């Protein structure tokens, strides 16, 4: 399909033929854009539709052809020049259209690239949010497992202490069976106290378990291990002491113990 000339392109865009010819002539036939600028600028002129007073050839910077002047046709040289000029104009118009098309493609590609980057950014943000949600869920599950294990350990220690006391009671005879009980006062770090009665042969571990089960939130909500200390003389009871009976540790018939958080390690 043959390419449209500048005049045909302007007519196809909806401009009247007379205005299009006038715009091309007055802009020196410099192309579609120059003609369109002129048409936009002078569309409200009262004489915009009046024909040119100067022959078209003079306006375009060349001598009018004999046909334009109403005289005899020129020779072969003039015809060749006319054809060369026409081909040059067509080439310039074609190059101009190609440049416009390249610019449209460049803008379209830029918009597509921007949209792709936006989609990629949104995908990354969504994946990051999902990863944070997954990590939080895993952390909550891990904490729950730790709490459950602590509770199981407490129950297991309570069973061991209870079994040991039952065994000791079965071995007690005569006056030993009536040895009495030990009243212990346990002072918590927040200043409050716990008071409980224990048998003299019960292990110190039973006291620690009682504290862990009845202490408040100040010590970590019943989860962190505690350290038992005597007030006077000052003494910190070890893990080995936890398996010794209260009477052996000198905590009968009564005593005051101090509770502190157990240091790691």
VEXKE-328204 format. One record per residue (C-alpha): y, x, z; residue in one letter. Coordinates in steps of 0.001 Angstrom, whole numbers, plus 500000, padded with zeros to 6 digits. Example, Ala and Ser with C-alpha at 12.3 -4.5 7.8 and 13.67 -1.06 7.14 Angstrom:
<sites>
(site (495500,512300,507800),'a'),
(site (498940,513670,507140),'s'),
</sites>
This chain:
<sites>
(site (500000,500000,500000),'x'),
(site (503379,501467,498924),'x'),
(site (505804,502339,501701),'x'),
(site (508850,500142,502103),'x'),
(site (512245,501529,501237),'x'),
(site (515028,501469,503808),'x'),
(site (516535,498384,502192),'x'),
(site (513190,496572,502173),'x'),
(site (512567,497540,505795),'x'),
(site (515940,496141,506886),'x'),
(site (515363,492921,504967),'x'),
(site (511913,492624,506539),'x'),
(site (513544,492987,509976),'x'),
(site (515617,489896,509216),'x'),
(site (518931,491361,508056),'x'),
(site (520579,489691,505034),'x'),
(site (520214,491709,501851),'x'),
(site (523966,491968,501311),'x'),
(site (524565,493308,504810),'x'),
(site (521634,495708,504527),'x'),
(site (522938,497143,501230),'x'),
(site (526441,497436,502664),'x'),
(site (525170,499155,505840),'x'),
(site (523122,501687,503850),'x'),
(site (526022,502407,501550),'x'),
(site (528637,502836,504283),'x'),
(site (526356,505116,506331),'x'),
(site (525730,507398,503371),'x'),
(site (522160,506184,503111),'x'),
(site (521161,508281,506151),'x'),
(site (518232,506109,507098),'x'),
(site (517197,502937,508873),'x'),
(site (518526,503848,512329),'x'),
(site (522031,504658,511082),'x'),
(site (522135,501436,509069),'x'),
(site (520893,499398,512059),'x'),
(site (523557,500946,514289),'x'),
(site (526235,499970,511771),'x'),
(site (524877,496440,511469),'x'),
(site (524838,495981,515237),'x'),
(site (528316,497393,515602),'x'),
(site (529877,495247,512851),'x'),
(site (527840,492045,513067),'x'),
(site (530864,490119,514342),'x'),
(site (533310,491488,511731),'x'),
(site (534852,488676,509659),'x'),
(site (534324,490632,506418),'x'),
(site (530823,491830,507207),'x'),
(site (529355,489746,504371),'x'),
(site (532022,490637,501801),'x'),
(site (530799,492875,498942),'x'),
(site (531969,496459,498697),'x'),
(site (535088,497054,496640),'x'),
(site (533937,500559,495702),'x'),
(site (530971,500965,493352),'x'),
(site (527788,501729,495249),'x'),
(site (527414,505100,493605),'x'),
(site (530786,506351,494886),'x'),
(site (530015,505173,498395),'x'),
(site (526739,507061,498388),'x'),
(site (528508,510256,497366),'x'),
(site (527507,510312,493698),'x'),
(site (528939,509184,490437),'x'),
(site (528107,505594,489549),'x'),
(site (525499,505208,486871),'x'),
(site (526507,503832,483492),'x'),
(site (524720,500594,484359),'x'),
(site (526891,500283,487507),'x'),
(site (530043,500923,485459),'x'),
(site (528901,498634,482684),'x'),
(site (528837,501566,480218),'x'),
(site (526023,503145,478280),'x'),
(site (523074,504676,480139),'x'),
(site (523172,508387,480960),'x'),
(site (520913,511028,479508),'x'),
(site (517560,512382,480753),'x'),
(site (519188,514835,483165),'x'),
(site (520969,512081,485033),'x'),
(site (517747,510114,485225),'x'),
(site (515910,513121,486647),'x'),
(site (518584,513623,489261),'x'),
(site (518381,510005,490213),'x'),
(site (514596,510206,490626),'x'),
(site (514855,513380,492688),'x'),
(site (517436,511790,494969),'x'),
(site (515320,508689,495330),'x'),
(site (512202,510697,496241),'x'),
(site (514201,512655,498787),'x'),
(site (515462,509457,500379),'x'),
(site (511961,508037,500489),'x'),
(site (510630,511215,502070),'x'),
(site (513353,511182,504710),'x'),
(site (512703,507544,505474),'x'),
(site (508966,508209,505732),'x'),
(site (509529,511137,508070),'x'),
(site (511832,508993,510166),'x'),
(site (509241,506239,510471),'x'),
(site (506571,508788,511372),'x'),
(site (508834,510247,514053),'x'),
(site (509399,506774,515494),'x'),
(site (505662,506125,515511),'x'),
(site (504975,509424,517269),'x'),
(site (507555,508561,519904),'x'),
(site (505947,505147,520470),'x'),
(site (502541,506783,520832),'x'),
(site (503933,509366,523248),'x'),
(site (505418,506647,525450),'x'),
(site (502243,504588,525314),'x'),
(site (500124,507594,526294),'x'),
(site (502527,508371,529146),'x'),
(site (502193,504826,530461),'x'),
(site (498400,504976,530219),'x'),
(site (498339,508317,532044),'x'),
(site (500586,506956,534791),'x'),
(site (498349,503908,535209),'x'),
(site (495253,506138,535385),'x'),
(site (496853,508271,538082),'x'),
(site (497771,505156,540050),'x'),
(site (494182,503874,539863),'x'),
(site (492856,507273,540966),'x'),
(site (495232,507356,543932),'x'),
(site (494235,503838,544985),'x'),
(site (490532,504765,544738),'x'),
(site (491073,507845,546897),'x'),
(site (492963,505826,549510),'x'),
(site (490202,503202,549582),'x'),
(site (487488,505854,549976),'x'),
(site (489452,507553,552764),'x'),
(site (489824,504241,554613),'x'),
(site (486096,503540,554264),'x'),
(site (485277,507034,555546),'x'),
(site (487505,506571,558603),'x'),
(site (485893,503204,559290),'x'),
(site (482403,504713,559014),'x'),
(site (483280,507632,561311),'x'),
(site (484736,505255,563899),'x'),
(site (481592,503122,563839),'x'),
(site (479402,506216,564257),'x'),
(site (481543,507395,567164),'x'),
(site (481233,504019,568898),'x'),
(site (477465,504069,568400),'x'),
(site (477240,507595,569821),'x'),
(site (479233,506581,572908),'x'),
(site (477007,503566,573408),'x'),
(site (473897,505772,573232),'x'),
(site (475379,508120,575847),'x'),
(site (476174,505217,578181),'x'),
(site (472671,503822,577777),'x'),
(site (471124,507217,578497),'x'),
(site (473223,507629,581648),'x'),
(site (472101,504218,582868),'x'),
(site (468455,505063,582139),'x'),
(site (468804,508340,584035),'x'),
(site (470285,506507,587016),'x'),
(site (467431,504035,587054),'x'),
(site (464916,506865,586797),'x'),
(site (466531,508760,589676),'x'),
(site (466568,505599,591758),'x'),
(site (462844,505141,591147),'x'),
(site (462116,508734,592123),'x'),
(site (464152,508456,595328),'x'),
(site (462498,505171,596210),'x'),
(site (459002,506578,595660),'x'),
(site (459805,509625,597785),'x'),
(site (461092,507498,600671),'x'),
(site (458026,505255,600553),'x'),
(site (455789,508326,600710),'x'),
(site (457681,509743,603702),'x'),
(site (457562,506422,605521),'x'),
(site (453810,506290,605096),'x'),
(site (453504,509706,606778),'x'),
(site (455693,508861,609780),'x'),
(site (453803,508157,613055),'x'),
(site (454646,507268,616616),'x'),
(site (458125,508166,617792),'x'),
(site (459070,509520,614380),'x'),
(site (458783,506051,612906),'x'),
(site (461533,504930,615204),'x'),
(site (463849,507821,614448),'x'),
(site (466667,505428,613484),'x'),
(site (469109,505461,610615),'x'),
(site (472075,507536,609496),'x'),
(site (475500,505976,609002),'x'),
(site (477401,507778,606256),'x'),
(site (481033,507333,605255),'x'),
(site (481854,508515,601740),'x'),
(site (485496,509172,600894),'x'),
(site (486469,508747,597238),'x'),
(site (489235,510730,595480),'x'),
(site (491516,507670,595354),'x'),
(site (491536,507462,599162),'x'),
(site (489116,504542,599517),'x'),
(site (485814,504865,601367),'x'),
(site (482252,503637,601011),'x'),
(site (480127,503087,604117),'x'),
(site (476347,502750,603988),'x'),
(site (473355,503244,606256),'x'),
(site (470521,505541,605122),'x'),
(site (467248,506572,606772),'x'),
(site (467296,510070,608179),'x'),
(site (464442,511148,605905),'x'),
(site (466072,509912,602715),'x'),
(site (467123,512581,600263),'x'),
(site (470781,513387,599663),'x'),
(site (470131,512260,596064),'x'),
(site (469961,508688,597369),'x'),
(site (473513,509005,598673),'x'),
(site (474745,510416,595384),'x'),
(site (473070,507607,593462),'x'),
(site (474689,505041,595757),'x'),
(site (478108,506582,595091),'x'),
(site (477593,506652,591329),'x'),
(site (476594,502991,591313),'x'),
(site (479446,501747,593519),'x'),
(site (482427,503969,592729),'x'),
(site (485398,502562,590822),'x'),
(site (487044,503466,587498),'x'),
(site (488957,506392,589058),'x'),
(site (485926,508657,588638),'x'),
(site (485222,507665,585063),'x'),
(site (483742,504198,585277),'x'),
(site (480380,505260,586761),'x'),
(site (479506,507688,583987),'x'),
(site (480562,511219,585020),'x'),
(site (478390,513061,587591),'x'),
(site (479894,513645,591036),'x'),
(site (479951,516492,593565),'x'),
(site (479281,515808,597265),'x'),
(site (481019,517920,599904),'x'),
(site (481089,517924,603688),'x'),
(site (484450,517971,605434),'x'),
(site (483772,520338,608367),'x'),
(site (482372,522843,608022),'x'),
(site (483371,522854,604357),'x'),
(site (480285,522806,602162),'x'),
(site (479519,521867,598561),'x'),
(site (476015,520480,598178),'x'),
(site (473969,521898,595271),'x'),
(site (471351,520279,593058),'x'),
(site (468678,521817,595264),'x'),
(site (470251,520089,598292),'x'),
(site (469853,516732,596531),'x'),
(site (466074,516889,597188),'x'),
(site (466447,517644,600905),'x'),
(site (466438,514892,603566),'x'),
(site (469641,513990,605375),'x'),
(site (468380,515125,608782),'x'),
(site (467572,518564,607402),'x'),
(site (471115,518883,606042),'x'),
(site (472641,518007,609421),'x'),
(site (474031,514672,608259),'x'),
(site (472519,512577,611090),'x'),
(site (473160,510513,613091),'x'),
(site (476493,510157,611232),'x'),
(site (478645,512149,608836),'x'),
(site (481579,511966,606468),'x'),
(site (481122,513115,602868),'x'),
(site (483820,513776,600278),'x'),
(site (483346,512901,596612),'x'),
(site (484776,515014,593786),'x'),
(site (484185,515180,590066),'x'),
(site (481451,517624,589202),'x'),
(site (482671,520591,587167),'x'),
(site (480866,521098,583801),'x'),
(site (478151,523764,583804),'x'),
</sites>
